[in-house]
Amino acid sequence: MDYIPITENDREEMLKQIGARSINDLIMDLKPPLNEKLNLTEPMSELELVEHMRNLSQKNMIMKYFIGAGSYNHYIPSAVNHLLMRGEFLTGYTPYQAEMSQGTLHAMYEFQSFICLLTGMDVSNASMYEGSSALAEAVLLSSSYKGRNCIFVKDGLNPQYFEVLKTYCEGADLRLVNEIDENTACVIAQNPDFYGNIENLQYISEQAHKAGALFIVCVVEPTSLAILEPPGNYGADIVVGEGQSFGIPVNFGGPYLGFIGVKDFLLKKIPGRICGMTTDSKGNKGFVLTFQAREQHIRRERATSNITTNVALMALASTIYLALMGRSGLINVAKLSYTRAHLLHDKLENTGFKALNKKPFYNEFIMKAPVGSCKKILSNLLKNGILGGLDLGEDKILICCTEMNKVQDIESFVSVIKET
Amino acid sequence: MKLIFEYEEQATNHVPDVVDDKHQGEEEDIVVGLPRDVIRKELPLPNVSEINVVRHYTNISRLNFGVDLGFYPLGSCTMKYNPKINEDVARLDGFKDLHPLSNESCIQGSLQVMWELEQDLKKITGMDAFSLQPAAGAQGELLGVMITKAYYKQKNEKRTKIMIPDSSHGTNPATATMCKFETITIPSNSRGNIDIYKFKESLKDDVALVMLTNPNTLGLFEEKILEISDLAHTNGTLMYCDGANMNALLGITRPSDQGFDMIHLNLHKSFSTPHGGGGPGAGTLGVKSFLSDYLPLPRVVVQHNNNFALDYTKRKSVGMVRYCYGNFGMLVRAYCYIKSWGKNIRSVSENAILNANYLLSLLKDDYELPYNRRCAHEFVLSSKKFGEKSALNIAKRLLDYGFHPPTIYFPLIVREALMIEPTETESKETLDRFASALKSIANEIKENPDIVKGSPYTKSVGRLDEVAAARKPNLRWTVPSQSDGKKNSIKDASSKKNSVSNSNSSNNQ
């Protein structure tokens, strides 16, 4: 299968116009030449390709997920995908030519607005790759703004996020430290944290600000923002995180949706693209990319970040998702996730699991299975088509519920455990 | 077009109300179940009916332009056709609904896709190992520079500089800065390639890395690439290829044979995953074997029983650069693209180069060609003979002719630059039409310059005021001050008060 519309006749005419005898004339410069065909497979027709890919996809096994840990299985209204598939959105690039890209820009402006409304921040950019690298970029921003190189992370950050943060810090010569002091650029807290705990973080915000550091709140399960206080209300200077829960499938880990919102005073330090509203010569409203002097294509080595391609289509997905769900739908999702998780939590406590969350939790919780039984329990659940949570070792399991976990599935979960 | 926040209040239910749930008593308590000081008082999001949402986004999509609508010769971005079948495949339930932290026995299909894709990318570039983790080209670069830093740290060598040509993408120097390297800019010569004398002068023992795009952003292949690589390697310096322009090289020559030690590939360019209005992409990084231990974990491996596994063995890995394994959905699409072409993939680059040279030959008399050479898959013209801001004016006028304009004012070393990349998926007829549009605009500039300066005329908006956008920033919608606060209360939301039938009571229009 190929996607080339040039015919043999065209090719001859084109070569003649160029003044070349053959294609080989045109590629002489490209050295050293590869003298044989690449050892790739035989080309596949669309029919063969579909069959091949369907077979591969069926080698995966989709379970009833009681696992989150950074990827959340939420319901996605059908219209999201229908709209995303429109070629006008799907096959455009970054809206550098604003007058021809008002659709993407309009949606970007709405996305930025949604992020601000949910987080309580003043400014949002148009998206980051995904949550963990977005957090790392927020840390680079803090260090550059404060001229300090120490980073404090509160307990309870998703361990993968912590790994990514370590990688970026190593690259940028930043240090992860255990104390907040006058060298601290920022203090990071995830809320709800990796174990699902919800906390009023005002006291940490005060500690951070007292030391002259920025306070970063990381949100990995953003449906929680439907019912929880926006981090801007408890002192966050930056809210950063993962938007996958808003209309994006779990996708085996990507593509996801990083977001970052900041208070006004950090506007000129924020990485990535920002869309702003303006007017044309006749006074018509329109949208453009703005504050581009922060970005790599203009500022080069003095840019606020190297980020270029982000995840515009995922930001669009979440914008459409939030529009479709609306305030009522999103609150329902949050309340269902919360109730289902608490229902399962209480039932498991009755079967001999030990509750380990010391604080109120949202839709994830950590429990200790009876000694030595964790592996067996998870494996029995798997046999029943249930992925029962993330094994954290020492019989501790991190369990998650969303609106997708029906009450009867919760009951089967519990009955499998009773049988184990 | 109004904003989504400005529609009348009317909800459509997509998930059950909590009150429909069997366990009624509990959800009533949900808000009081949590301490008051963590609960939000109001959620100022709109409730919009589904038909209004669908019409809203369908209508704004019509203000956009994409490869599906017409020619999009945006240089350096490789805006080729994105096969529809790859969209369907990436959305198969078995791929899209797979949780990344599932047991290894449940993810064999996805691991196989990743493993095979890595093998194919190795063959195409000649590299020995690939990480599929980076989310975009710039993150691939970042990983490459992190590996460079770790490599010299391990060798206990202090190297603090990265050499970058003046024609490079802005991401290269921006990435160097993120890892605290200093940038040395190497000037280009009259052939549009690196000035080899200046290169030799700057190549001291503190240079860690040479970052090149090849063919470069002028669409010109680095004629002395083998000499440059030799000089760098003799100096103990690593060679990095910004693979943004791989669409010129598929099956023709391999970056490893040109002496590169690392390359990132933008799967959303050469391998046809859609650009999506600015991502998601994928920026896989390939390295030679002596650097493979530095790649992020986990690595996908094949076991003796032919099962695939994730290997977390820490050797010298710089660590993860993102959550999980990469933009898997984009990896599936690129995998499909490579499998469709198979061993004939060289046709892609041959036709991309043919199309670029053909278009160049049609346009070089009306515009200036700063470097008089045949090009690879793209070329750069200058409109400086038409005066200041002429590239911008030409770009805006092209909108009226129904084309997406080329990249303008890049690379920075060409004044009034128009960077044109037609790609292989365009027909001769399209190229002819585009050339005549540019010729016609060249005439307009001579005969009626105001037409061009005032353009565009046919879009939903005229030329937008970017200066005003930055001077008076309006970056988000805010809740109007006269808004009824009660409407947004989170307590009401799950009750039937907000269902469609009662929407009028909470309508504040």
Boltz contact constraints between the chains, C-beta under 6 A:
constraints:
  - contact:
      token1: [A, 1]
      token2: [B, 340]
      max_distance: 6.0
  - contact:
      token1: [A, 3]
      token2: [B, 81]
      max_distance: 6.0
  - contact:
      token1: [A, 3]
      token2: [B, 425]
      max_distance: 6.0
  - contact:
      token1: [A, 4]
      token2: [B, 351]
      max_distance: 6.0
  - contact:
      token1: [A, 4]
      token2: [B, 424]
      max_distance: 6.0
  - contact:
      token1: [A, 5]
      token2: [B, 427]
      max_distance: 6.0
  - contact:
      token1: [A, 6]
      token2: [B, 351]
      max_distance: 6.0
  - contact:
      token1: [A, 10]
      token2: [B, 428]
      max_distance: 6.0
  - contact:
      token1: [A, 14]
      token2: [B, 354]
      max_distance: 6.0
  - contact:
      token1: [A, 14]
      token2: [B, 358]
      max_distance: 6.0
  - contact:
      token1: [A, 17]
      token2: [B, 361]
      max_distance: 6.0
  - contact:
      token1: [A, 18]
      token2: [B, 357]
      max_distance: 6.0
  - contact:
      token1: [A, 18]
      token2: [B, 358]
      max_distance: 6.0
  - contact:
      token1: [A, 18]
      token2: [B, 361]
      max_distance: 6.0
  - contact:
      token1: [A, 23]
      token2: [B, 350]
      max_distance: 6.0
  - contact:
      token1: [A, 26]
      token2: [B, 353]
      max_distance: 6.0
  - contact:
      token1: [A, 26]
      token2: [B, 357]
      max_distance: 6.0
  - contact:
      token1: [A, 27]
      token2: [B, 252]
      max_distance: 6.0
  - contact:
      token1: [A, 29]
      token2: [B, 221]
      max_distance: 6.0
  - contact:
      token1: [A, 30]
      token2: [B, 221]
      max_distance: 6.0
  - contact:
      token1: [A, 30]
      token2: [B, 252]
      max_distance: 6.0
  - contact:
      token1: [A, 30]
      token2: [B, 253]
      max_distance: 6.0
  - contact:
      token1: [A, 32]
      token2: [B, 257]
      max_distance: 6.0
  - contact:
      token1: [A, 33]
      token2: [B, 253]
      max_distance: 6.0
  - contact:
      token1: [A, 34]
      token2: [B, 253]
      max_distance: 6.0
  - contact:
      token1: [A, 34]
      token2: [B, 254]
      max_distance: 6.0
  - contact:
      token1: [A, 37]
      token2: [B, 343]
      max_distance: 6.0
  - contact:
      token1: [A, 38]
      token2: [B, 123]
      max_distance: 6.0
  - contact:
      token1: [A, 38]
      token2: [B, 251]
      max_distance: 6.0
  - contact:
      token1: [A, 38]
      token2: [B, 343]
      max_distance: 6.0
  - contact:
      token1: [A, 39]
      token2: [B, 123]
      max_distance: 6.0
  - contact:
      token1: [A, 40]
      token2: [B, 342]
      max_distance: 6.0
  - contact:
      token1: [A, 40]
      token2: [B, 343]
      max_distance: 6.0
  - contact:
      token1: [A, 41]
      token2: [B, 342]
      max_distance: 6.0
  - contact:
      token1: [A, 42]
      token2: [B, 342]
      max_distance: 6.0
  - contact:
      token1: [A, 43]
      token2: [B, 341]
      max_distance: 6.0
  - contact:
      token1: [A, 43]
      token2: [B, 342]
      max_distance: 6.0
  - contact:
      token1: [A, 43]
      token2: [B, 344]
      max_distance: 6.0
  - contact:
      token1: [A, 44]
      token2: [B, 339]
      max_distance: 6.0
  - contact:
      token1: [A, 44]
      token2: [B, 340]
      max_distance: 6.0
  - contact:
      token1: [A, 46]
      token2: [B, 85]
      max_distance: 6.0
  - contact:
      token1: [A, 49]
      token2: [B, 336]
      max_distance: 6.0
  - contact:
      token1: [A, 53]
      token2: [B, 89]
      max_distance: 6.0
  - contact:
      token1: [A, 56]
      token2: [B, 109]
      max_distance: 6.0
  - contact:
      token1: [A, 56]
      token2: [B, 112]
      max_distance: 6.0
  - contact:
      token1: [A, 56]
      token2: [B, 113]
      max_distance: 6.0
  - contact:
      token1: [A, 57]
      token2: [B, 92]
      max_distance: 6.0
  - contact:
      token1: [A, 57]
      token2: [B, 94]
      max_distance: 6.0
  - contact:
      token1: [A, 57]
      token2: [B, 95]
      max_distance: 6.0
  - contact:
      token1: [A, 57]
      token2: [B, 109]
      max_distance: 6.0
  - contact:
      token1: [A, 58]
      token2: [B, 94]
      max_distance: 6.0
  - contact:
      token1: [A, 59]
      token2: [B, 108]
      max_distance: 6.0
  - contact:
      token1: [A, 59]
      token2: [B, 109]
      max_distance: 6.0
  - contact:
      token1: [A, 60]
      token2: [B, 94]
      max_distance: 6.0
  - contact:
      token1: [A, 60]
      token2: [B, 98]
      max_distance: 6.0
  - contact:
      token1: [A, 60]
      token2: [B, 107]
      max_distance: 6.0
  - contact:
      token1: [A, 60]
      token2: [B, 109]
      max_distance: 6.0
  - contact:
      token1: [A, 60]
      token2: [B, 110]
      max_distance: 6.0
  - contact:
      token1: [A, 61]
      token2: [B, 106]
      max_distance: 6.0
  - contact:
      token1: [A, 62]
      token2: [B, 97]
      max_distance: 6.0
  - contact:
      token1: [A, 65]
      token2: [B, 99]
      max_distance: 6.0
  - contact:
      token1: [A, 67]
      token2: [B, 99]
      max_distance: 6.0
  - contact:
      token1: [A, 67]
      token2: [B, 101]
      max_distance: 6.0
  - contact:
      token1: [A, 69]
      token2: [B, 101]
      max_distance: 6.0
  - contact:
      token1: [A, 70]
      token2: [B, 323]
      max_distance: 6.0
  - contact:
      token1: [A, 71]
      token2: [B, 99]
      max_distance: 6.0
  - contact:
      token1: [A, 71]
      token2: [B, 100]
      max_distance: 6.0
  - contact:
      token1: [A, 75]
      token2: [B, 15]
      max_distance: 6.0
  - contact:
      token1: [A, 77]
      token2: [B, 14]
      max_distance: 6.0
  - contact:
      token1: [A, 79]
      token2: [B, 54]
      max_distance: 6.0
  - contact:
      token1: [A, 83]
      token2: [B, 57]
      max_distance: 6.0
  - contact:
      token1: [A, 86]
      token2: [B, 61]
      max_distance: 6.0
  - contact:
      token1: [A, 87]
      token2: [B, 66]
      max_distance: 6.0
  - contact:
      token1: [A, 87]
      token2: [B, 68]
      max_distance: 6.0
  - contact:
      token1: [A, 88]
      token2: [B, 61]
      max_distance: 6.0
  - contact:
      token1: [A, 88]
      token2: [B, 64]
      max_distance: 6.0
  - contact:
      token1: [A, 88]
      token2: [B, 66]
      max_distance: 6.0
  - contact:
      token1: [A, 89]
      token2: [B, 61]
      max_distance: 6.0
  - contact:
      token1: [A, 89]
      token2: [B, 277]
      max_distance: 6.0
  - contact:
      token1: [A, 90]
      token2: [B, 274]
      max_distance: 6.0
  - contact:
      token1: [A, 91]
      token2: [B, 66]
      max_distance: 6.0
  - contact:
      token1: [A, 91]
      token2: [B, 67]
      max_distance: 6.0
  - contact:
      token1: [A, 91]
      token2: [B, 68]
      max_distance: 6.0
  - contact:
      token1: [A, 91]
      token2: [B, 82]
      max_distance: 6.0
  - contact:
      token1: [A, 91]
      token2: [B, 274]
      max_distance: 6.0
  - contact:
      token1: [A, 92]
      token2: [B, 64]
      max_distance: 6.0
  - contact:
      token1: [A, 92]
      token2: [B, 65]
      max_distance: 6.0
  - contact:
      token1: [A, 92]
      token2: [B, 66]
      max_distance: 6.0
  - contact:
      token1: [A, 92]
      token2: [B, 277]
      max_distance: 6.0
  - contact:
      token1: [A, 93]
      token2: [B, 74]
      max_distance: 6.0
  - contact:
      token1: [A, 93]
      token2: [B, 77]
      max_distance: 6.0
  - contact:
      token1: [A, 93]
      token2: [B, 275]
      max_distance: 6.0
  - contact:
      token1: [A, 94]
      token2: [B, 278]
      max_distance: 6.0
  - contact:
      token1: [A, 97]
      token2: [B, 405]
      max_distance: 6.0
  - contact:
      token1: [A, 98]
      token2: [B, 464]
      max_distance: 6.0
  - contact:
      token1: [A, 99]
      token2: [B, 399]
      max_distance: 6.0
  - contact:
      token1: [A, 99]
      token2: [B, 456]
      max_distance: 6.0
  - contact:
      token1: [A, 99]
      token2: [B, 459]
      max_distance: 6.0
  - contact:
      token1: [A, 99]
      token2: [B, 461]
      max_distance: 6.0
  - contact:
      token1: [A, 100]
      token2: [B, 65]
      max_distance: 6.0
  - contact:
      token1: [A, 100]
      token2: [B, 399]
      max_distance: 6.0
  - contact:
      token1: [A, 101]
      token2: [B, 64]
      max_distance: 6.0
  - contact:
      token1: [A, 102]
      token2: [B, 63]
      max_distance: 6.0
  - contact:
      token1: [A, 102]
      token2: [B, 460]
      max_distance: 6.0
  - contact:
      token1: [A, 103]
      token2: [B, 60]
      max_distance: 6.0
  - contact:
      token1: [A, 103]
      token2: [B, 61]
      max_distance: 6.0
  - contact:
      token1: [A, 103]
      token2: [B, 63]
      max_distance: 6.0
  - contact:
      token1: [A, 103]
      token2: [B, 64]
      max_distance: 6.0
  - contact:
      token1: [A, 104]
      token2: [B, 64]
      max_distance: 6.0
  - contact:
      token1: [A, 104]
      token2: [B, 277]
      max_distance: 6.0
  - contact:
      token1: [A, 106]
      token2: [B, 60]
      max_distance: 6.0
  - contact:
      token1: [A, 110]
      token2: [B, 4]
      max_distance: 6.0
  - contact:
      token1: [A, 112]
      token2: [B, 475]
      max_distance: 6.0
  - contact:
      token1: [A, 112]
      token2: [B, 476]
      max_distance: 6.0
  - contact:
      token1: [A, 113]
      token2: [B, 476]
      max_distance: 6.0
  - contact:
      token1: [A, 113]
      token2: [B, 477]
      max_distance: 6.0
  - contact:
      token1: [A, 116]
      token2: [B, 476]
      max_distance: 6.0
  - contact:
      token1: [A, 117]
      token2: [B, 44]
      max_distance: 6.0
  - contact:
      token1: [A, 123]
      token2: [B, 475]
      max_distance: 6.0
  - contact:
      token1: [A, 129]
      token2: [B, 135]
      max_distance: 6.0
  - contact:
      token1: [A, 130]
      token2: [B, 322]
      max_distance: 6.0
  - contact:
      token1: [A, 130]
      token2: [B, 323]
      max_distance: 6.0
  - contact:
      token1: [A, 132]
      token2: [B, 322]
      max_distance: 6.0
  - contact:
      token1: [A, 132]
      token2: [B, 323]
      max_distance: 6.0
  - contact:
      token1: [A, 133]
      token2: [B, 322]
      max_distance: 6.0
  - contact:
      token1: [A, 160]
      token2: [B, 323]
      max_distance: 6.0
  - contact:
      token1: [A, 163]
      token2: [B, 319]
      max_distance: 6.0
  - contact:
      token1: [A, 163]
      token2: [B, 320]
      max_distance: 6.0
  - contact:
      token1: [A, 164]
      token2: [B, 320]
      max_distance: 6.0
  - contact:
      token1: [A, 166]
      token2: [B, 319]
      max_distance: 6.0
  - contact:
      token1: [A, 167]
      token2: [B, 318]
      max_distance: 6.0
  - contact:
      token1: [A, 167]
      token2: [B, 319]
      max_distance: 6.0
  - contact:
      token1: [A, 167]
      token2: [B, 320]
      max_distance: 6.0
  - contact:
      token1: [A, 167]
      token2: [B, 321]
      max_distance: 6.0
  - contact:
      token1: [A, 171]
      token2: [B, 146]
      max_distance: 6.0
  - contact:
      token1: [A, 171]
      token2: [B, 179]
      max_distance: 6.0
  - contact:
      token1: [A, 173]
      token2: [B, 180]
      max_distance: 6.0
  - contact:
      token1: [A, 198]
      token2: [B, 38]
      max_distance: 6.0
  - contact:
      token1: [A, 200]
      token2: [B, 37]
      max_distance: 6.0
  - contact:
      token1: [A, 200]
      token2: [B, 38]
      max_distance: 6.0
  - contact:
      token1: [A, 226]
      token2: [B, 43]
      max_distance: 6.0
  - contact:
      token1: [A, 227]
      token2: [B, 40]
      max_distance: 6.0
  - contact:
      token1: [A, 227]
      token2: [B, 490]
      max_distance: 6.0
  - contact:
      token1: [A, 228]
      token2: [B, 38]
      max_distance: 6.0
  - contact:
      token1: [A, 228]
      token2: [B, 40]
      max_distance: 6.0
  - contact:
      token1: [A, 229]
      token2: [B, 38]
      max_distance: 6.0
  - contact:
      token1: [A, 229]
      token2: [B, 40]
      max_distance: 6.0
  - contact:
      token1: [A, 249]
      token2: [B, 96]
      max_distance: 6.0
  - contact:
      token1: [A, 250]
      token2: [B, 99]
      max_distance: 6.0
  - contact:
      token1: [A, 251]
      token2: [B, 96]
      max_distance: 6.0
  - contact:
      token1: [A, 251]
      token2: [B, 328]
      max_distance: 6.0
  - contact:
      token1: [A, 251]
      token2: [B, 329]
      max_distance: 6.0
  - contact:
      token1: [A, 252]
      token2: [B, 98]
      max_distance: 6.0
  - contact:
      token1: [A, 252]
      token2: [B, 100]
      max_distance: 6.0
  - contact:
      token1: [A, 252]
      token2: [B, 110]
      max_distance: 6.0
  - contact:
      token1: [A, 252]
      token2: [B, 328]
      max_distance: 6.0
  - contact:
      token1: [A, 253]
      token2: [B, 100]
      max_distance: 6.0
  - contact:
      token1: [A, 253]
      token2: [B, 324]
      max_distance: 6.0
  - contact:
      token1: [A, 253]
      token2: [B, 325]
      max_distance: 6.0
  - contact:
      token1: [A, 253]
      token2: [B, 328]
      max_distance: 6.0
  - contact:
      token1: [A, 254]
      token2: [B, 326]
      max_distance: 6.0
  - contact:
      token1: [A, 254]
      token2: [B, 327]
      max_distance: 6.0
  - contact:
      token1: [A, 254]
      token2: [B, 328]
      max_distance: 6.0
  - contact:
      token1: [A, 255]
      token2: [B, 280]
      max_distance: 6.0
  - contact:
      token1: [A, 255]
      token2: [B, 327]
      max_distance: 6.0
  - contact:
      token1: [A, 255]
      token2: [B, 329]
      max_distance: 6.0
  - contact:
      token1: [A, 276]
      token2: [B, 469]
      max_distance: 6.0
  - contact:
      token1: [A, 276]
      token2: [B, 473]
      max_distance: 6.0
  - contact:
      token1: [A, 276]
      token2: [B, 474]
      max_distance: 6.0
  - contact:
      token1: [A, 276]
      token2: [B, 475]
      max_distance: 6.0
  - contact:
      token1: [A, 277]
      token2: [B, 474]
      max_distance: 6.0
  - contact:
      token1: [A, 278]
      token2: [B, 464]
      max_distance: 6.0
  - contact:
      token1: [A, 278]
      token2: [B, 465]
      max_distance: 6.0
  - contact:
      token1: [A, 278]
      token2: [B, 468]
      max_distance: 6.0
  - contact:
      token1: [A, 278]
      token2: [B, 469]
      max_distance: 6.0
  - contact:
      token1: [A, 279]
      token2: [B, 465]
      max_distance: 6.0
  - contact:
      token1: [A, 280]
      token2: [B, 461]
      max_distance: 6.0
  - contact:
      token1: [A, 280]
      token2: [B, 462]
      max_distance: 6.0
  - contact:
      token1: [A, 280]
      token2: [B, 463]
      max_distance: 6.0
  - contact:
      token1: [A, 280]
      token2: [B, 464]
      max_distance: 6.0
  - contact:
      token1: [A, 281]
      token2: [B, 462]
      max_distance: 6.0
  - contact:
      token1: [A, 282]
      token2: [B, 462]
      max_distance: 6.0
  - contact:
      token1: [A, 284]
      token2: [B, 461]
      max_distance: 6.0
  - contact:
      token1: [A, 286]
      token2: [B, 461]
      max_distance: 6.0
  - contact:
      token1: [A, 286]
      token2: [B, 464]
      max_distance: 6.0
  - contact:
      token1: [A, 288]
      token2: [B, 464]
      max_distance: 6.0
  - contact:
      token1: [A, 288]
      token2: [B, 466]
      max_distance: 6.0
  - contact:
      token1: [A, 288]
      token2: [B, 469]
      max_distance: 6.0
  - contact:
      token1: [A, 290]
      token2: [B, 469]
      max_distance: 6.0
  - contact:
      token1: [A, 290]
      token2: [B, 470]
      max_distance: 6.0
  - contact:
      token1: [A, 291]
      token2: [B, 470]
      max_distance: 6.0
  - contact:
      token1: [A, 296]
      token2: [B, 170]
      max_distance: 6.0
  - contact:
      token1: [A, 296]
      token2: [B, 171]
      max_distance: 6.0
  - contact:
      token1: [A, 296]
      token2: [B, 174]
      max_distance: 6.0
  - contact:
      token1: [A, 297]
      token2: [B, 170]
      max_distance: 6.0
  - contact:
      token1: [A, 300]
      token2: [B, 170]
      max_distance: 6.0
  - contact:
      token1: [A, 300]
      token2: [B, 173]
      max_distance: 6.0
  - contact:
      token1: [A, 301]
      token2: [B, 173]
      max_distance: 6.0
  - contact:
      token1: [A, 301]
      token2: [B, 177]
      max_distance: 6.0
  - contact:
      token1: [A, 301]
      token2: [B, 183]
      max_distance: 6.0
  - contact:
      token1: [A, 303]
      token2: [B, 174]
      max_distance: 6.0
  - contact:
      token1: [A, 306]
      token2: [B, 138]
      max_distance: 6.0
  - contact:
      token1: [A, 306]
      token2: [B, 171]
      max_distance: 6.0
  - contact:
      token1: [A, 306]
      token2: [B, 174]
      max_distance: 6.0
  - contact:
      token1: [A, 306]
      token2: [B, 175]
      max_distance: 6.0
  - contact:
      token1: [A, 306]
      token2: [B, 178]
      max_distance: 6.0
  - contact:
      token1: [A, 307]
      token2: [B, 138]
      max_distance: 6.0
  - contact:
      token1: [A, 308]
      token2: [B, 138]
      max_distance: 6.0
  - contact:
      token1: [A, 308]
      token2: [B, 171]
      max_distance: 6.0
  - contact:
      token1: [A, 309]
      token2: [B, 136]
      max_distance: 6.0
  - contact:
      token1: [A, 309]
      token2: [B, 279]
      max_distance: 6.0
  - contact:
      token1: [A, 309]
      token2: [B, 281]
      max_distance: 6.0
  - contact:
      token1: [A, 310]
      token2: [B, 278]
      max_distance: 6.0
  - contact:
      token1: [A, 310]
      token2: [B, 279]
      max_distance: 6.0
  - contact:
      token1: [A, 311]
      token2: [B, 279]
      max_distance: 6.0
  - contact:
      token1: [A, 311]
      token2: [B, 280]
      max_distance: 6.0
  - contact:
      token1: [A, 312]
      token2: [B, 276]
      max_distance: 6.0
  - contact:
      token1: [A, 312]
      token2: [B, 277]
      max_distance: 6.0
  - contact:
      token1: [A, 312]
      token2: [B, 278]
      max_distance: 6.0
  - contact:
      token1: [A, 312]
      token2: [B, 279]
      max_distance: 6.0
  - contact:
      token1: [A, 313]
      token2: [B, 276]
      max_distance: 6.0
  - contact:
      token1: [A, 313]
      token2: [B, 277]
      max_distance: 6.0
  - contact:
      token1: [A, 314]
      token2: [B, 280]
      max_distance: 6.0
  - contact:
      token1: [A, 320]
      token2: [B, 57]
      max_distance: 6.0
  - contact:
      token1: [A, 323]
      token2: [B, 4]
      max_distance: 6.0
  - contact:
      token1: [A, 323]
      token2: [B, 48]
      max_distance: 6.0
  - contact:
      token1: [A, 323]
      token2: [B, 53]
      max_distance: 6.0
  - contact:
      token1: [A, 324]
      token2: [B, 53]
      max_distance: 6.0
  - contact:
      token1: [A, 326]
      token2: [B, 11]
      max_distance: 6.0
  - contact:
      token1: [A, 326]
      token2: [B, 47]
      max_distance: 6.0
  - contact:
      token1: [A, 326]
      token2: [B, 48]
      max_distance: 6.0
  - contact:
      token1: [A, 327]
      token2: [B, 43]
      max_distance: 6.0
  - contact:
      token1: [A, 327]
      token2: [B, 45]
      max_distance: 6.0
  - contact:
      token1: [A, 327]
      token2: [B, 47]
      max_distance: 6.0
  - contact:
      token1: [A, 328]
      token2: [B, 11]
      max_distance: 6.0
  - contact:
      token1: [A, 328]
      token2: [B, 47]
      max_distance: 6.0
  - contact:
      token1: [A, 328]
      token2: [B, 493]
      max_distance: 6.0
  - contact:
      token1: [A, 328]
      token2: [B, 498]
      max_distance: 6.0
  - contact:
      token1: [A, 329]
      token2: [B, 14]
      max_distance: 6.0
  - contact:
      token1: [A, 331]
      token2: [B, 490]
      max_distance: 6.0
  - contact:
      token1: [A, 331]
      token2: [B, 493]
      max_distance: 6.0
  - contact:
      token1: [A, 331]
      token2: [B, 494]
      max_distance: 6.0
  - contact:
      token1: [A, 332]
      token2: [B, 15]
      max_distance: 6.0
  - contact:
      token1: [A, 332]
      token2: [B, 18]
      max_distance: 6.0
  - contact:
      token1: [A, 332]
      token2: [B, 494]
      max_distance: 6.0
  - contact:
      token1: [A, 333]
      token2: [B, 15]
      max_distance: 6.0
  - contact:
      token1: [A, 335]
      token2: [B, 18]
      max_distance: 6.0
  - contact:
      token1: [A, 335]
      token2: [B, 27]
      max_distance: 6.0
  - contact:
      token1: [A, 335]
      token2: [B, 30]
      max_distance: 6.0
  - contact:
      token1: [A, 335]
      token2: [B, 494]
      max_distance: 6.0
  - contact:
      token1: [A, 336]
      token2: [B, 18]
      max_distance: 6.0
  - contact:
      token1: [A, 338]
      token2: [B, 30]
      max_distance: 6.0
  - contact:
      token1: [A, 339]
      token2: [B, 26]
      max_distance: 6.0
  - contact:
      token1: [A, 339]
      token2: [B, 27]
      max_distance: 6.0
  - contact:
      token1: [A, 343]
      token2: [B, 23]
      max_distance: 6.0
  - contact:
      token1: [A, 360]
      token2: [B, 34]
      max_distance: 6.0
  - contact:
      token1: [A, 387]
      token2: [B, 102]
      max_distance: 6.0
  - contact:
      token1: [A, 390]
      token2: [B, 101]
      max_distance: 6.0
  - contact:
      token1: [A, 403]
      token2: [B, 15]
      max_distance: 6.0
  - contact:
      token1: [A, 407]
      token2: [B, 22]
      max_distance: 6.0
